[in-house]
Amino acid sequence: MGMTMTQKILASHAGLDSVRAGQLIQAKLDLVLGNDITTPVAINEFEAAGFGTVFDKSRITLVMDHFTPNKDIKAATQCKQCRTFAKRFDIDHFYDTGAVGIEHALLPEQGLVAPGEAVIGADSHTCTYGALGAFSTGVGSTDMGAAMAAGETWFKVPSAIRVHLTGKLRPYVSGKDVILTLIGMIGVDGARYQSLEFTGPGVAELSIYDRLTICNMAIEAGAKNGIFPVDDITRAYVEGRVDRPWTAFEADADAEYERTVEIDLSQVDCTVAWPHLPENAHSAREGADIAIDQIVIGSCTNGQLPDMAAAAEILKGRHLADGVRGIVIPATQDVYRQCMHLGYTDIFLDAGCIVSTPTCGPCLGGHMGCMAAGERCVSTTNRNFVGRMGHVESEVYLASPAVAAASGVAGHICHPEEVMSK
Amino acid sequence: MNAHGTVLKYGDHVDTDVIIPARYLASQNHQELASHCMEDIDKTFVTRVKPGDIMVAGVNFGCGSSREHAPIAIKASGISCVIAANFARIFYRNAINIGLAILECPAASAGIREGDQVSVDFDTGVITDETTGQTYQAEPFPPFIKDMIAKGGLMNALKAKEAAK
């Protein structure tokens, strides 16, 4: 019986010739990640256990992105704890305010993840790096603390769902619409404990940024990881970023999948997930009666330069509707700088938006855009749970940057065509 | 090891944002986290919960964020055991790692009602609803996880392994 791409990466990191679904393995890790919310708890565990060394200071990455720039004294205290730990162990990749970007945009950009690597992060959206052909998954703080000491962790080898992609995306349709469509098809627990393995001729039609967005939200279908094959698009992205040798793994021709889901990309339309679950997928065209108070464009899901470009295309020469607040958050310092150089920042400001330095902020109701009771936001983030962006009676509608920007201009949820045709 | 208590029952897809909202994640204090446990779906939870009580829920319990603060908040609130039809995978790992007892049992999840008196035998996985007299058999842990729990959780298991080197 052949192995899936995920299974092959896990077997290689466990030092085994082969693994099968359900097998418990001990796997070596190429990178261990934490942020300013999860790392303090991991440090407490690490220190309580009495560990005196980390497994490899070049393979631990600490990213102060959630409640930063420090939103209050408690947040500042948590970052200080992480900073002290990073200094004590001379951690190579410690990203503080001034260098920080949103972790899952930052790590690929900085070349910290390569195809074929195995990564865990104390953040559920660590599954993003499957876009590069890596195995990556989210864990909790105790797992992170143990992995910082040991450089390895245990996994149950996942079975897989094959997502077979054909066709080509239509204008204004992006990776976000593909993943919201998929979650709408299989549900928020449709891939629980499983891998989502993307295959088919449609893969070549998706940019690396579409793939990053798709894998980012694999967790919203309950998946352990999402993963794309390594192709020329992957190689072009990784080249110049990753300077160490890496391996492109391929699924065996006879790999076993629990089922196959077919998606024709040409049939995917701009999609919005209504509150309060990411599986509540609707066409953006159904939103005419849903008036909104806020748009958020950013996050680990959609804070990359092409996301900013998509929003700028819609907002150029247009203004947010009366009463709509626009919050744009480039995900990294580099994206932030390029937004200035390419004129996007002016477009956003002219449209009536604010442009923030990189932070997870509003996505999880932390800061920089929390909502009051009864308010609605169209957001390019990844979760629309009860209370996610503030008051329990506020509502989050998940969408792409193009849909969020268009909805901001229209004052209600809408398809970008509605705004662009005017 | 056993648990015995009154049931507090919830539905499907109870996510970590409602178990402990992100606005409280600037704290690592277990009691402070417990004081806000479940507040975005059940403001009465913190006033009703008594030490030893048992939480019963539907499918995909603990979906969403990887925040370990979620099982910590539940455990520190006094809940002795969470029974669900099934768990989201990161929550499952986290609960085991911090020593919060969890059991997967779709039949118990469906049959047990709010307010029932329930006892759990962790060795056998037998769940007894003393109010209705119904018994249920939970899925046993794999031996690997049983061994980790017996050693006192992930960190202690890792220390034992390091010491043996």
Chai-1 contact restraints between the chains, C-beta under 6 A:
chainA,res_idxA,chainB,res_idxB,connection_type,confidence,min_distance_angstrom,max_distance_angstrom,comment,restraint_id
A,L24,B,F144,contact,1.0,0.0,6.0,A-B,restraint_1
A,I37,B,L25,contact,1.0,0.0,6.0,A-B,restraint_2
A,P40,B,Q28,contact,1.0,0.0,6.0,A-B,restraint_3
A,V41,B,Q28,contact,1.0,0.0,6.0,A-B,restraint_4
A,V41,B,E68,contact,1.0,0.0,6.0,A-B,restraint_5
A,E45,B,M155,contact,1.0,0.0,6.0,A-B,restraint_6
A,A49,B,M155,contact,1.0,0.0,6.0,A-B,restraint_7
A,A49,B,K159,contact,1.0,0.0,6.0,A-B,restraint_8
A,K74,B,A26,contact,1.0,0.0,6.0,A-B,restraint_9
A,A75,B,A26,contact,1.0,0.0,6.0,A-B,restraint_10
A,A122,B,S66,contact,1.0,0.0,6.0,A-B,restraint_11
A,D123,B,S66,contact,1.0,0.0,6.0,A-B,restraint_12
A,S124,B,S65,contact,1.0,0.0,6.0,A-B,restraint_13
A,S124,B,S66,contact,1.0,0.0,6.0,A-B,restraint_14
A,S124,B,I90,contact,1.0,0.0,6.0,A-B,restraint_15
A,G138,B,S66,contact,1.0,0.0,6.0,A-B,restraint_16
A,G138,B,I90,contact,1.0,0.0,6.0,A-B,restraint_17
A,G140,B,S66,contact,1.0,0.0,6.0,A-B,restraint_18
A,G140,B,E68,contact,1.0,0.0,6.0,A-B,restraint_19
A,G140,B,N94,contact,1.0,0.0,6.0,A-B,restraint_20
A,S141,B,E68,contact,1.0,0.0,6.0,A-B,restraint_21
A,T142,B,N97,contact,1.0,0.0,6.0,A-B,restraint_22
A,T142,B,L154,contact,1.0,0.0,6.0,A-B,restraint_23
A,A146,B,L154,contact,1.0,0.0,6.0,A-B,restraint_24
A,A146,B,L158,contact,1.0,0.0,6.0,A-B,restraint_25
A,A150,B,L158,contact,1.0,0.0,6.0,A-B,restraint_26
A,V188,B,H13,contact,1.0,0.0,6.0,A-B,restraint_27
A,D189,B,V59,contact,1.0,0.0,6.0,A-B,restraint_28
A,D189,B,N60,contact,1.0,0.0,6.0,A-B,restraint_29
A,Y193,B,R89,contact,1.0,0.0,6.0,A-B,restraint_30
A,K224,B,R89,contact,1.0,0.0,6.0,A-B,restraint_31
A,L364,B,A22,contact,1.0,0.0,6.0,A-B,restraint_32
A,G365,B,A22,contact,1.0,0.0,6.0,A-B,restraint_33
A,G365,B,R23,contact,1.0,0.0,6.0,A-B,restraint_34
A,G366,B,A22,contact,1.0,0.0,6.0,A-B,restraint_35
A,F385,B,D15,contact,1.0,0.0,6.0,A-B,restraint_36
A,F385,B,D17,contact,1.0,0.0,6.0,A-B,restraint_37
A,V386,B,V18,contact,1.0,0.0,6.0,A-B,restraint_38
A,V386,B,D40,contact,1.0,0.0,6.0,A-B,restraint_39
A,G387,B,P21,contact,1.0,0.0,6.0,A-B,restraint_40
A,G387,B,D40,contact,1.0,0.0,6.0,A-B,restraint_41
A,R388,B,D17,contact,1.0,0.0,6.0,A-B,restraint_42
A,V392,B,D40,contact,1.0,0.0,6.0,A-B,restraint_43
